[in-house]
Amino acid sequence: MKRIILSLIFIGVLSGSTVYASTGKPPSYEEMYSEWGYTTINEALSQVEDAFNKELLLPSRVPPIIFTHYFGKFDEPGRSFHAQFVNDRTPANHYKIDVRAAEDGVDFQKRKVVDTYKLKSGATANYISLSQHQIGWGALVFIKDSWQYVLSVDERVAPTVTPEVLVEIANSIESGS
């Protein structure tokens, strides 16, 4: 038994992963997201604005589902901002905001566009279907104020968070100066 435990610890150290004690309790969301480089949304927002020397506006609305945690991350090598809204009791309640400069934007043309919407700013928004780690996501992709926004939700909440709800959220972003 000792050999197995020592082997697992050794493998964990070699892989660079954090090895948690066998307490029967998984790490908290705060611990996991911190390990993945997440911080507060405001801190990550400040980092991206400093890096780009430009204001990044976020939606003032969120989906009508309950979240227990909010995390933000500025991915400097990828030059992108990420916000995660999660619920530690209901994993399906997962909403993400991914933003990058429009010139660095991801080309979603190869993805199947499910529907197209017009935002109140006049911009076109494409609703696309994505999958990540065997979880389906519905995502609204659009460009506003030289930023490419991707607002996405776990497909399990699609009956509540419809594409039209994502459009309302996108429309809650006020134009910058």
Buried (B, 14 or more C-beta within 10 A) or exposed (E): EEEEEEEEEEEEEEEEEEEEEEEEEEEEBEEBBEEEEBBEBEEBBBBBBEEBEEEBBBBEBBBEBEBEBBBBBBBEEEBBBBBBBBBEEBEBBBBBBBBBBEEEBEEBEEBEEEEEBEBEBEBEBBBBBBEEEEEEBBBBBBBBBEBBBBBBBBBBBBEEBBBEBBBBBBBBBEEEE
